[in-house]
Amino acid sequence: MFAVHLLAFYFAKLKEDQIKKVDRFLYHMRLSDDTLLDIMTRFQAEMEKGLGKDTNPTACVKMLPTFVRAIPDGSEKGEFLALDLGGSKFRVLTVQVSEDGKRNVHMESQFYPTPKEIIHGSGSEGILLSWTKKFKVRGVQDTNVVSSLTKALKRHKDIDVDVLALVNDTVATMMTCAYDDPRCEVGVIIGTGTNACYMEDMSNIDMVEGDEGRMCINTEWGAFGEDGSLEDIRTEFDREIDLGSINPGKQLFEKMISGLYMGELVRLILLKMTKAGLLFRGEKSSALYTKGKIETRHVAAMEKYKEGLQNTREILMELGLEPSEEDCLAVQHVCTIVSFRSANLCAAALAAILTRLQENKKLTRLRTTVGMDGTLYKIHPQYPKRLHKVVRKLVPNCDVRFLLSESGSAKGAAMVTAVAARVQAQRKLIDEVLSLFQLTPEHLVNVKNKMRAEMEYGLKKETQPLATVKMLPTYVCAMPDGTEKGNYLALDLGGTNFRVLLVKIRSGRRSVRMYNKIFAIPLEIMQGMGEELFDHIVHCIADFLDYMGIKGASRLPLGFTFSFPCKQTGLDKGTLVEWTKGFKATDCEGEDVVDMLREAIKRRNEFELDIVAVVNDTVGTMMTCGYEDPDCEIGLIAGTGSNMCYMEEMKNIELVEGNEGKMCINTEWGGFGDNGCLDEIRTQYDTEVDEGSLNPGKQRYEKMTSGMYLGEIVRQILIDLTKHGLLFRGQISERLRTRGIFETKFLSQIESDGLALLQVRRILQQLGLDSTCEDSIVVKEVCGAVSRRAAQLCGAGLAAIVEKRREDRNLEHLKITVGVDGTLYKLHPHFSRILRETVKELAPQCDVTFMLSEDGSGKGAALITAVAKRLHLKKDN
């Protein structure tokens, strides 16, 4: 037993001595953690340089766009042909992707030799089907490979094949693994050659147009260091290998880590150590001098756990050497240092890619999968474990799974093709849906003309009852002139919140100060009894008067902004035509809302108010802007609801007596189209939204243009696309089935120019939708199509108004200001621009200025009241 222990001690001491000897000789090949972190930082900088349009030409890491924009989602199906061309033989495969949703792939293949005269000959030869970086074909490397392949196929008229994709083997590896694991977004090959690819945000790729979605980038990381950035870690052996290669000065990183050069690195080290008398008693063999005699497979065999030493002895003897036990231990350690350095360098570059993914996604912790392939990774017994360990050390905030690719270059090529076919088919169906919302110039002119016709019907006494645009007189007959003054109360009822305001107007300086308080209107009151609604309003007024300390003050004049269709017979007389915006309070329609408010005040019996005017919020918007700009005589609301008002010549208003002067007309254009005149451009989704609303068949124009309904239109489209398997993997979440869940504010957020798709996905996650990057792009497109149509329709309607005002004034060119309010106009990133552009296109002879209203429904109501008081005082005098 003592002898056994003594022998073990001797062997351990011998091994330790040999390791120290090799370590001293190869100390510069051992890389510290700090060095690896530094290399990782250098590689990140090279990636950034390669992605920039201006810096790419001088970048070593070329970061080539692959135009692969999506990874498999499991819905791919069909039969595909794949060509795997990359050496002395190429493979033709048929790949059947199952239709049963089980992610099954069946492949059959046949190998064919690639004649040398084709590899080194002319690209016009009929046998040539493709070209990869493994060899070069004159006449092809500088032309479109797919075009060359297509032409070759056309010469064989019995072959009916569509060429959909040209695939790099690294991309194929990623796609193969992504088919099995949707989190896979990186592909790495460590074999004869080495490379990596990953999914990059389009917004970061300067060389390709477009900012939406992601695209796979082929890093071509083998060229890292060609600018000298790795000189501090390159050794004399690396330089010798480079000088003896067919491409000196190129692919320096690849020459330090790939299987093509690893065995040769070991040979050169062994040769120098032998010359120094550190191995084989200084006795060299001719084989040790021969380039290529030690291959990567030999390195892998020598590093095997149990039989490694025996393998080392046998390999060295095959080289004509007579190794001692010490020699075998030393050679084995040389192999370990060389392969460990390779794994370390590969890990540093891969860590840089993972860090970039984490930063792109703005995550504190990244969970991802890396697809792996290559002979070195597959056959070396220690390489994968070393690589994984170092990667996890360098990026501790990344949970990385490494997945070995199965037939990456063949299956992956088929998967790229399958994904391209799926995306192409889905794109066609999605475009068909989105095309329903694309309005041509002819459509818009038609809408403008129909709006104009409906306005004329609404102004005439005989046709007004049947008109969809009611053109209601407001009895507001003058705009502010700057002499208004005094204290006024304003009420603002137009949605789920109700405001009470005290407005103090100072004459001369056009100074307005406002104090307000917001009160909620519960749903049960919105849709309960009318008397309860107005009692609630008066309760809120009492609360505000107490809050401001003016409950016992003199009888204040009040303007009541009531943002619902009203038929007015006087400035303070307004009969509710119908509820909109979700209100359904009973016993109100057909009643005078001013009288209902006065009766509620009497029932409370705590204060008195002088109700001077009932005001529509659109009119209030116009008056607010008119106080600042005398050219303003149109008001537009583009928010929860949609409406427009303008100053009309009295002679054109048959519903009101008198021909002198002007009066503001509340168009109530939301009802435009209720007679079917817009059916040509209405879609099935508009119909579904209409039928599910509180007022089916009514306010059709408003339901196509206002914020209350745009989100619901989007929801209906998303449900339809999901049912057809075009979104969310065909899975409709329960929340998506809920009416009203997709609020219009989501459109504004999703369409924001600065919003990354990752943030879009987070918004969708709030709705219970597990979306991919591709889903997010489609959702953004749907939102854009719906909001764009809304803005264009609104612009067409407004163009009808400004054209009418120009013609009424007999002007060749009209300069006019439109006062605008509403959350859709204010908050949506593109609505206002598209609206303005549409008006300009449809009314080119009108110079229209858009002025954003400052609290039209509050300040505007007070101004209308103040103007009425001014006119009344003038009349009395």
Residue, then its C-alpha position, 0 to 999 in steps of 0.5 A: m500500500f505504501a508503494v502505491h501511495l509513493l507511486a501516486f505521489y511521484f506521478a503527481k509531482l511529475k505532472e506538477d513539474q511538467i505543468k510548471k515547465v509548460d506554463r513558464f514557456l507559454y505564460h503569454m498564452r494564459l489570459s487573465d479575467d481582466t484581459l478577457l474583459d478587455i477583449m470583450t470591450r474591444f469586440q463590442a467596439e468593433m461590433e459598433k463600428g461594423l454596424g455604422k454606415d460611415t465606420n463599416p468600411t474600416a471595421c474588421v468585424k463586418m457585421l453583415p446584414t443577412f436579411v433574415r428578419a424572423i426566427p421560427d415560431g413553430s407554425e412553419k410547414g411544408e416541403f423545402l429543398a436545401l443545398d449545402l455547399g461548402g467544400s469538395k462535396f455539396r449536399v441536396l436535401t428535401v426537408q419536410v416540416s410537419e404540419d401537426g405543430k409538433r416541430n417535427v422535421h424529416m430530412e432526406s439527402q444526397f451528396y454530390p462531388t464538386p469538380k475542381e474545374i467548377i470550384h476554380g473555373s468560370g461561374s457560368e458553368g451549368i453545374l454551378l448552383s451556389w457559392t460560399k466563402k469556402f471557395k471562390v468561383r471566378g465571375v460569381q463572388d462579385t455578383n448576386v449568388v441567388s441570381s446565378l443559382t436562379k439562372a442555372l435552374k432556369r437552364h434546366k426546364d424540368i426543375d420548378v424551384d423558387v430560390l427564397a434564401l441564401v444562408n450562412d452556416t452560422v445563421a443556419t445553426m441559429m435557425t435550427c436551434a431556434y426551431d427547438d427553442p424560441r429563445c435562441e437568438v445567437g448562433v456560433i460555429i467553432g469548427t474548421g472555421t469560426n463565426a457568430c451571428y445574432m439578432e440585432d435591432m434594425s434601428n442599430i443597423d445603418m446599412v439597411e433601411g428601416d427601424e422596425g423589427r430585428m435582423c440577423i447579423n453575420t458578424e464574420w468575427g474571424a477578422f477581429g484583430e486585423d487592425g492590430s487590436l489583438e497584437d498584445i495577446r498574439t504570440e510568436f506562434d500566432r504570427e508564424i501560423d499567419l505568415g504561413s497561411i494563404n491569407p497573411g494578415k487576415q482572419l487573425f481571430e479565427k487563426m487563434i481559435s478555430g480548429l483549422y489552426m489549433g493542431e498547427l499551433v500545438r505543432l509549432i509549440l512542440l517544435k520550439m520546445t524540442k529545439a530548446g531541449l524541453l521535450f523528447r530530449g531535444e530529439k526532433s523527427s521529420a514529421l514534427y517539422t511537417k506542416g499539418k501533421i498535428e490536427t485538431r482531432h489529435v488535440a482533442a484525443m490527447e485531452k480526453y479525461k482517462e485515455g488522454l495520456q495513452n492517446t498522447r503517447e500513440i500520437l507522438m510515436e506516430l510522429g516518429l518521436e519517443p516520448s517519456e512519461e514527462d513528455c506526454l504530460a507536458v504535451q498534454h498540457v500544451c494542448t490544454i493551454v492552446s484549446f483553453r485559450s481558444a475557448n477563452l477568446c471565443a467566450a470573450a467575443l460571445a460575451a460581448i454579443l450577449t451584453r449587446l443583446q441585454e443592452n438592446k432589450k434594456l434588461t437587468r437579466l437576460r435569458t437566452t439560448v446560443g445555438m452551437d455547431g462545429t467540429l471543435y465544439k463537438i469533438h473536443p472533450q473539454y471545450p464546451k464546458r470551458l467555453h460555457k464556464v467562462v461565458r457565464k463568468l464574463v456575463p453573470n447577469c445572463d442566463v445562457r443555455f447552449l444548444l447543440s445544432e442538429s444538421g445546422s447547415a442543412k436543416g437551418a437552410a430549410m428553416v430559413t426558407a420555411v420562415a421566409a415562406r411563412v412570413q411571405a404568406q402571412r405578409k400577403l394576408i396582413d397586407e390584404v387586411l391593412s389595405l382595407f384602411q388605405l384611402t386613395p386620393e379619390h376616396l378622400v375627395n369623395v369623402k370631402n364632397k359628400m361631407r359638403a353635400e351633407m352640410e348643405y342638407g343640414l343647413k336647409k330647413e326642408t332637408q335638415p331632418l334627414a341630414t346626417v350632419k345636423m348643422l345645429p345653430t349655437y346662437v353664438c354670434a360673435m367672437p371675443d374682441g378683447t374687451e371681455k372682463g369679469n368672473y365666470l363659472a364654467l361647467d364641463l361635461g363631456g366624458t367620465n370626468f366632470r369639471v367645475l371652473l372659476v374663470k377670471i377675465r381681465s380686459g385689455r391684456r387678454s388675461v385669463r386666470m382659471y381655477n378648477k376641480i375635477f369630479a368623477i362621474p360613476l358609470e351607474i350615474m352615467q347610465g342611470m336616471g337623468e335626475e340623478l345625473f344632474d343632482h350629481i352635477v349640482h353636488c359637484i358645483a356646491d363642493f367647488l363653491d365651498y372649495m373656492g369660498i364663494k358659495g355665498a357670493s353674488r349670482l355668478p354667470l355660468g357657461f355650461t359646456f355640454s359636449f353632446p348633440c344638442k338642438q339649440t333654440g337660444l344661447d341658453k336653451g339646448t335640447l339633447v338630441e341623443w347621448t354619445k360617449g357611453f352616456k345613457a341617462t334616462d329621461c334626458e333625450g328630447e329635454d332642455v339640459v339647461d332647464m334640467l340643471r336649473e331644476a337640480i339647483k332649485r332642488r338643492n336650494e343652496f345657491e343661485l347661478d345665472i346660466v347664460a349659455v349652453v356650450n358645445d366643447t367644439v364651440g368652446t375650443m373655437m372661442t378660446c383660440g379666437y380670443e388669441d387669433p382673430d382669424c380663428e373661426i373653426g373649432l375642431i375636437a379630435g379626442t374621445g369624440s370627434n366634432m367640428c364647428y365654424m362661423e356660418e353666414m346667417k343667410n345660409i342658415e334656414l333654421v334661424e331667422g335673419n340674414e345679417g351677420k354670422m352664427c357658429i354652427n355645431t356640425e355634429w359631424g359624428g353622424f356623417g355616414d349614418n345614411g350609408c354614404l360611407d359604406e364604400i370605405r367602411t370595413q367589417y371591423d367598423t361594422e363589428v365595432d358599431e354593432g357592439s356599441l351603445n348606439p348601433g347604426k349611429q355616429r358612424y363617422e365618429k366611430m371611424t375617427s375618434g379616440m373612443y373607438l380606434g382602440e376597439i377597431v384595432r382589437q377587432i383586427l388583432i382578433d381576426l389576424t390571430k384567428h387566422g394564425l397571423l399573430f400571437r401563435g394563433q392564441i387569443s388571450e381572454r383579455l383580448r376578447t374583452r371589449g374596450i381593453f385596447e384603449t386608444k392611448f395604446l395606439s399613441q404609445i405603440e406608434s411613438d417614434g422613439l418606442a422600441l419594439l421591446q416596449v411595444r411587447r411590454i404594452l402588449q404583455q399588459l393585455g395578456l398578449d405574449s408577442t414576438c418581435e414580429d407580432s409587435i411589428v404587425v401590431k404597430e402597423v395595424c395601429g398605424a393603419v387605423s390612426r392614419r385613416a382616422a386622421q385622413l377622414c378627419g382631414a377630408g371633413l375639415a377640407a370641406i369646411v374650409e373650402k365652403r368658407r372660401e367659396d362663401r367669401n368669394l375668395e381665390h385664396l383663404k387664410i384661416t385658423v382652426g382651433v383644435d383640442g382633443t387627446l387624439y390630436k394632442l397625444h398621438p405622435h402622427f395624427s396631427r401631421i397627417l390631418r394637416e397634410t390631408v387638408k393641404e392636399l384637398a384644399p390647396q387654395c386655403d392657407v390653414t393654420f392650426m392652433l392648439s386650444e388652451d382648455g376650450s371646454g372650460k375657458g371657452a365656456a367662460l368666454i362665450t358667457a363673457v361675450a354674451k354679457r358684453l353684447h347684452l350690455k351693449k344692447d341695453n345701452 
